[in-house]
């Protein structure tokens, strides 16, 4: 494969948007490793934030006197993140990935500082939206920059780091949040982002060298607005449905109609603009479409497990709630180990198609095992089931992003990264909402069948709130929770089978940077010459 020379001059070269190619700049390993430090820190920022803040929320709402608005602290962040994700990807493709990445980090840090300074709940909600706006560009920036720096064939060397960050954030986030809240102040749950973000900024500014893109293209503002309305509507449906409003209420139905109309309008506009936010032509690529479906279902399954498993472990199995992240350690362990193994295997062989097939099948098997949870299931058995589910996700988490990026030209790397991230995020939102409805309905049915009123108790059920119950009442609740878990993971198994079917349609397209890709390119050049 022909490569360009690495930039020796301190000033980065420029390239016209329309002249971007799929050629990778050959870079020294030392430069890549240094850049990866900044990317890993940035990814840690994106993943730790909600986990740290979630632990401090009771203290925050108590001091700011806004318990009735507590859910909006999370919702504002989630809405801004989801809505801005595809736009950050397109901005990076049009005007330069380094610049857009730096801006997103700066906005995230500004939102963090302002959130820490908040004096009212209204201020906190508004500043969390600012923070979420920046967060939308963090994960997209990390993935698209890695896609521009490292050949797909070589990314397996680095994807284990990102799996380790995810495991570290899930386990350590609640612990860090609790420590900060107890020994410092809840405001430091936001301020802690500032030194980490500053280190990431320094690494990116000093070390990262990417060609500057010269472009006269304009952002598709109308399409962006329609997509934003559609995404916000979907997130609000999954946030409010079954909680703030009934699923059949005029508010939820109205949001559904608004979301569908906006997305239809978005598809119409995107076919008629010069630079669409998400080029619909990408979905003509079978691999890109299939990994989008798989990514949606991975988010669906992962967030469902993360949401409901700790409740079962604490109330039914009597696990400590001191650090809820530790309860998910078996799942994270399975994900981390398999992700490391798969990454190295892809780097060595250049083959990847088999891993999504295995991963979706193992994920379905893990969900099926978890559907057997009961009041008699031991902690060891449930941990083993979680390892299986985590292993399935380990086959998929980084491979889906790898296939998405390998399916597009370099000029669309940001769009591919943002689309993969968006589908996983939306899948997670739908997973939590739909699984939550199934869980609560089954729990409520069990309680009412035993003569206990479900209603309010199901919404605020915690280990602390159940301490005063009679053993007979506690047993009924434990059976109800087990029944709810059975329903959730049984449906999770069915949905995972859709991912298995989608993975079977993937094609083994040669990864850029491997011998097969070089041979294919040479053959194409030879055919063109003939």
Residue pairs with C-beta under 8 A, 6 or more apart in sequence:
1 23
1 24
1 512
1 513
1 517
1 518
1 521
2 23
3 23
3 24
3 25
3 26
4 23
4 24
4 25
4 26
5 25
5 26
6 25
6 26
6 27
6 28
6 31
6 209
7 13
7 25
7 209
12 98
12 209
12 210
12 211
12 212
13 211
13 212
14 211
14 212
14 213
14 214
15 211
15 212
15 213
15 214
16 213
16 214
16 215
17 94
17 213
17 214
17 215
17 217
17 411
20 213
20 409
20 410
20 411
21 410
22 409
22 410
22 512
23 410
24 148
24 149
24 151
24 512
24 513
25 211
27 149
27 209
31 207
31 209
32 149
32 150
34 203
34 207
35 145
35 149
35 203
35 204
35 207
35 208
36 146
36 158
36 161
37 203
38 199
38 200
38 201
38 202
38 203
38 204
38 207
38 208
39 142
39 145
39 146
39 200
40 161
40 162
40 165
41 196
41 197
41 199
41 200
41 203
42 101
42 105
42 138
42 141
42 142
42 197
42 200
42 204
43 138
43 139
43 142
43 162
43 165
44 165
44 168
44 169
44 196
45 108
45 138
45 193
45 196
45 197
45 200
46 108
46 135
46 138
46 139
46 142
47 165
47 166
47 169
47 170
47 173
48 169
48 172
48 173
48 176
49 77
49 112
49 131
49 135
49 193
50 74
50 77
50 173
51 169
51 170
51 173
51 174
51 177
51 325
52 173
52 174
52 176
52 177
52 180
52 189
52 192
53 60
53 73
53 177
53 189
53 190
54 74
54 173
54 174
54 177
55 173
55 174
55 177
55 178
55 181
55 189
56 177
56 178
56 180
56 181
56 186
56 189
57 70
57 73
59 181
59 186
60 73
60 124
60 186
61 67
61 69
61 70
61 73
61 121
63 186
64 118
64 119
64 120
64 121
64 124
65 121
66 120
66 121
66 122
66 124
69 121
69 122
69 125
71 239
72 121
72 125
73 121
73 124
73 125
73 128
74 128
75 235
75 236
75 239
76 125
76 126
76 128
76 129
76 132
77 128
77 129
77 131
77 132
77 135
78 132
78 235
78 239
78 429
79 129
79 132
79 232
79 235
79 236
80 128
80 129
80 130
80 131
80 132
80 133
80 135
80 136
81 132
81 133
81 135
81 136
81 425
82 136
82 231
82 232
82 235
82 422
82 425
82 426
82 429
83 136
83 227
83 228
83 231
83 232
83 235
84 132
84 133
84 136
84 137
85 136
85 137
85 139
85 140
85 418
85 421
85 422
85 425
86 227
86 231
86 277
86 278
86 415
86 418
86 419
86 422
87 136
87 219
87 224
87 227
87 228
87 277
87 418
88 100
88 104
88 136
88 137
88 140
88 141
88 414
88 418
89 140
89 144
89 414
89 415
89 416
89 417
89 418
89 419
90 219
90 220
90 275
90 277
90 278
90 414
90 415
90 418
91 100
91 219
91 414
92 100
92 101
92 137
92 140
92 141
92 144
92 413
92 414
93 144
93 213
93 411
93 412
93 413
93 414
93 415
94 213
94 215
94 217
94 219
94 275
95 213
95 215
96 210
96 212
96 213
97 141
97 144
97 145
97 148
97 210
97 413
97 414
98 145
98 204
98 208
98 210
100 137
100 141
100 414
101 137
101 141
101 142
101 145
101 204
102 201
102 204
102 205
103 137
104 134
104 135
104 136
104 137
104 138
104 140
104 141
105 134
105 137
105 138
105 141
105 197
105 200
105 201
105 204
106 134
106 201
107 130
107 131
107 133
107 134
107 137
108 131
108 134
108 135
108 137
108 138
108 193
108 197
109 134
109 193
109 194
109 197
109 198
110 130
110 131
110 134
111 127
111 128
111 129
111 130
111 131
111 132
111 133
111 134
112 131
112 190
112 191
112 193
112 194
112 197
113 190
113 191
113 194
114 123
114 127
114 130
114 131
115 124
115 127
115 128
115 131
115 190
116 187
116 188
116 189
116 190
116 191
117 127
117 187
118 124
118 127
131 190
139 421
140 414
140 417
140 418
140 421
142 162
143 401
143 405
143 417
143 420
143 421
144 405
144 413
144 414
144 416
144 417
144 418
145 208
145 210
146 155
146 158
147 405
147 413
147 416
147 417
148 210
148 410
148 413
149 210
150 157
150 158
151 511
151 512
151 513
152 402
152 405
152 406
152 511
152 512
152 513
153 346
153 347
153 350
153 511
153 512
153 513
153 514
153 517
154 347
154 513
155 343
155 346
155 347
155 398
155 402
156 342
156 343
156 344
156 345
156 346
156 347
156 348
157 343
157 344
157 347
158 343
159 339
159 343
159 398
159 402
160 336
160 339
160 340
160 343
160 344
162 398
163 335
163 336
163 339
163 340
163 394
163 397
163 398
164 336
166 332
166 335
166 336
166 397
167 332
167 333
167 335
167 336
170 306
170 325
170 328
170 332
171 323
171 325
171 326
171 328
171 329
171 332
172 325
173 325
174 323
174 324
174 325
175 323
175 325
175 326
176 192
177 189
178 322
178 323
180 186
180 188
180 189
180 192
181 189
217 274
217 275
218 275
219 275
219 277
220 269
220 270
220 273
220 275
220 276
220 277
222 269
222 273
223 266
223 269
223 270
223 273
223 276
223 277
224 277
226 262
226 263
226 265
226 266
226 269
227 262
227 263
227 266
227 277
227 278
229 258
229 259
229 262
230 259
230 260
230 262
230 263
230 266
231 422
231 426
233 255
233 256
233 258
233 259
233 262
234 259
234 426
234 429
234 430
235 426
235 429
236 255
237 252
237 255
237 256
237 259
237 433
238 429
238 430
238 432
238 433
238 434
239 429
239 433
240 251
240 252
240 255
241 247
241 252
241 433
241 437
242 433
242 436
242 437
242 440
243 459
244 251
245 251
245 252
246 252
247 437
267 280
269 276
270 276
270 277
270 278
270 279
270 280
271 280
277 415
278 415
278 418
278 419
279 412
279 415
282 288
282 407
282 408
282 412
282 415
282 416
282 419
283 289
283 292
285 407
285 408
286 505
286 506
286 507
287 403
287 404
287 406
287 407
287 506
287 507
287 509
288 403
288 404
288 407
288 408
288 416
290 502
290 503
290 505
290 506
291 356
291 400
291 403
291 404
291 407
291 420
291 506
292 404
292 419
292 420
292 423
293 423
293 498
293 499
293 502
294 356
294 360
294 396
294 400
294 499
294 502
294 503
295 400
295 401
295 404
295 420
295 423
295 424
295 427
296 423
296 424
296 426
296 427
296 430
297 360
297 427
297 495
297 496
297 498
297 499
297 502
298 363
298 393
298 396
298 397
298 400
298 424
298 427
298 499
299 423
299 424
299 425
299 426
299 427
299 428
299 431
300 427
300 428
300 430
300 431
300 492
300 495
301 363
301 367
301 389
301 393
301 431
301 492
301 495
301 496
302 393
302 428
302 431
303 427
303 428
303 429
303 431
303 432
304 431
304 432
304 435
304 488
304 492
305 328
305 331
305 370
305 386
305 389
305 492
306 328
307 431
307 432
307 435
307 436
308 435
308 436
308 439
308 484
308 485
308 488
309 327
309 328
309 331
309 370
309 386
309 485
310 319
310 321
310 324
310 327
310 328
311 461
311 481
312 373
312 382
312 481
312 482
312 485
313 319
313 327
313 379
313 382
314 320
314 321
314 324
314 327
314 462
314 463
315 461
315 463
315 466
315 477
315 478
315 481
316 373
316 375
316 478
316 481
316 482
317 377
317 379
317 382
319 327
319 379
321 462
321 463
328 386
330 383
330 384
330 386
330 387
330 390
331 386
331 387
331 389
331 390
331 393
332 390
333 387
333 390
334 386
334 387
334 388
334 389
334 390
334 391
334 392
334 393
334 394
335 390
335 391
335 393
335 394
335 397
336 390
336 394
337 391
337 394
338 390
338 391
338 394
338 395
339 394
339 395
339 397
339 398
341 394
342 355
342 394
342 395
342 398
342 399
343 398
345 351
345 355
346 352
346 355
346 399
346 402
346 511
350 510
350 511
350 514
350 515
350 516
351 508
352 399
352 402
352 403
352 508
352 511
353 506
353 507
353 508
355 395
355 396
355 399
356 395
356 396
356 399
356 400
356 403
356 503
356 506
357 500
357 503
357 504
357 506
358 395
359 392
359 393
359 394
359 395
359 396
359 399
359 503
360 392
360 395
360 396
360 496
360 499
360 500
360 502
360 503
361 392
361 500
362 388
362 391
362 392
362 395
363 389
363 392
363 393
363 395
363 396
363 496
363 499
364 392
364 493
364 496
364 497
364 499
364 500
365 388
365 392
366 385
366 386
366 388
366 389
366 390
366 391
366 392
367 389
367 489
367 490
367 492
367 493
367 496
368 489
368 490
368 493
369 384
369 385
369 388
369 389
370 382
370 385
370 386
370 389
370 485
370 489
370 492
371 485
371 486
371 488
371 489
371 490
371 492
371 493
372 385
372 486
373 382
373 385
373 482
373 485
373 486
373 489
374 482
374 486
375 475
375 478
375 479
375 482
377 482
392 496
400 420
400 424
401 417
401 420
402 511
403 506
404 416
404 417
404 419
404 420
405 413
405 416
405 417
405 420
406 509
406 511
406 512
407 416
407 509
408 415
408 416
434 491
435 488
435 491
435 492
438 484
438 487
438 488
438 491
439 484
439 485
439 487
439 488
440 454
440 458
440 459
440 484
441 487
442 480
442 483
442 484
442 486
442 487
443 454
443 458
443 480
443 481
443 483
443 484
444 454
444 455
444 458
444 480
445 454
445 483
446 476
446 479
446 480
446 483
446 484
447 453
447 454
447 457
447 458
447 476
447 477
447 480
448 454
450 476
452 473
452 476
452 477
457 465
461 477
466 474
466 477
469 477
510 516
510 517
510 519
510 520
511 517
